[in-house]
Amino acid sequence: MLKAKLNNGDLVFGLSKENITRLQNNQPIVFNLKDMGLEERRVMICFGETEEDLYKDMMEHIDLDKTKIHFTDERE
C-alpha cells in the first residue's frame, strides 16, 4: 500500500493487487494516520460487493448509539 500526504494536505492511498486480494479475502487494511505524521486516528479499509454488504458487515461491529455513519457519493 502506498500512503502519501500531498503539499496541499490531501491524502492519497494506493492499493496494490495484493492489497485488493487480501480485501476480497475479508482481511481489512488498518493503519494509523500518526504513521504519516498526522493526528492519531485509525483508518480501516474494507471490501464488499455492494454498499449494502459493507453496511451489514459494519453493523456487527459497531454500537449505533455511539457511531455516526456517513455515506458518500463515490464521485466526490
LINBELTA-V669155 format. One record per residue. RES is the residue in one small letter. PHI is phi in whole degrees, 0 to 359 (999 if undefined). D_FIRST is the distance of its C-alpha to the first C-alpha in Angstrom with 2 decimals. Layout:
# LINBELTA-V669155
res->RES phi->PHI d_first->D_FIRST
res->RES phi->PHI d_first->D_FIRST
This chain:
# LINBELTA-V669155
res->m phi->999 d_first->0.00
res->l phi->257 d_first->3.77
res->k phi->235 d_first->6.50
res->a phi->214 d_first->10.02
res->k phi->247 d_first->13.57
res->l phi->282 d_first->15.97
res->n phi->302 d_first->19.58
res->n phi->275 d_first->20.88
res->g phi->96 d_first->18.85
res->d phi->295 d_first->16.60
res->l phi->252 d_first->13.01
res->v phi->234 d_first->10.28
res->f phi->235 d_first->7.00
res->g phi->250 d_first->5.59
res->l phi->254 d_first->4.90
res->s phi->275 d_first->5.93
res->k phi->301 d_first->9.38
res->e phi->298 d_first->8.88
res->n phi->300 d_first->6.84
res->i phi->297 d_first->9.85
res->t phi->300 d_first->12.23
res->r phi->296 d_first->11.54
res->l phi->300 d_first->11.97
res->q phi->293 d_first->15.09
res->n phi->265 d_first->16.30
res->n phi->63 d_first->16.49
res->q phi->243 d_first->13.76
res->p phi->297 d_first->12.27
res->i phi->265 d_first->9.08
res->v phi->232 d_first->10.86
res->f phi->207 d_first->10.52
res->n phi->248 d_first->13.22
res->l phi->298 d_first->13.60
res->k phi->298 d_first->15.93
res->d phi->294 d_first->13.20
res->m phi->255 d_first->12.95
res->g phi->80 d_first->16.75
res->l phi->251 d_first->17.42
res->e phi->300 d_first->19.52
res->e phi->285 d_first->18.98
res->r phi->203 d_first->17.62
res->r phi->283 d_first->15.43
res->v phi->238 d_first->13.09
res->m phi->234 d_first->12.80
res->i phi->250 d_first->11.27
res->c phi->237 d_first->13.66
res->f phi->236 d_first->14.96
res->g phi->207 d_first->18.61
res->e phi->298 d_first->20.81
res->t phi->222 d_first->22.50
res->e phi->298 d_first->22.52
res->e phi->297 d_first->25.52
res->d phi->298 d_first->23.67
res->l phi->300 d_first->21.02
res->y phi->299 d_first->24.00
res->k phi->299 d_first->25.86
res->d phi->297 d_first->23.08
res->m phi->294 d_first->22.66
res->m phi->297 d_first->26.42
res->e phi->288 d_first->26.53
res->h phi->241 d_first->24.61
res->i phi->234 d_first->25.96
res->d phi->259 d_first->29.37
res->l phi->298 d_first->30.45
res->d phi->287 d_first->32.86
res->k phi->243 d_first->30.13
res->t phi->233 d_first->27.33
res->k phi->253 d_first->27.19
res->i phi->255 d_first->25.34
res->h phi->236 d_first->24.63
res->f phi->264 d_first->23.89
res->t phi->243 d_first->22.78
res->d phi->283 d_first->23.48
res->e phi->299 d_first->20.37
res->r phi->277 d_first->22.02
res->e phi->295 d_first->21.85
